């Protein structure tokens, strides 16, 4: 029996094409990631340099790739994610996911996550 993917609300923080990059600067704001959609080559490893520019604590969580990093106000963290072959890999601020604080990475040509993330892309199940 196939499991249902969790719906994830994503507040639009813009899109970044990272096909020629190894690092992407991401701002954690109240309550969105900017950019919230990142596209790159399948299998490409990206380091997200996440800076909390908001007024509250945030974090970056992506269960399938074992990422869970807390961010105090003004703090910066670096997390590594691998672009899936297809679909979108969704990451969230677990405390603010219900407010749309989520983002996604995927291969060039895939749409940003706005609903059900692909299970093949290691979607963020259980939250949102």
Buried (B, 14 or more C-beta within 10 A) or exposed (E): EEEEBBEBBBBBBBEBEBEEBEEBEBBBBBBBBBBBBBBBEEEBEBEBBBBBBBEBBBBBBBBBEEBEBBBEEEBBBEBEBBBBEEBBBBBBBBBBBEEBBBBBBBBEEBEBBBEBBBBEBBBBBEBB
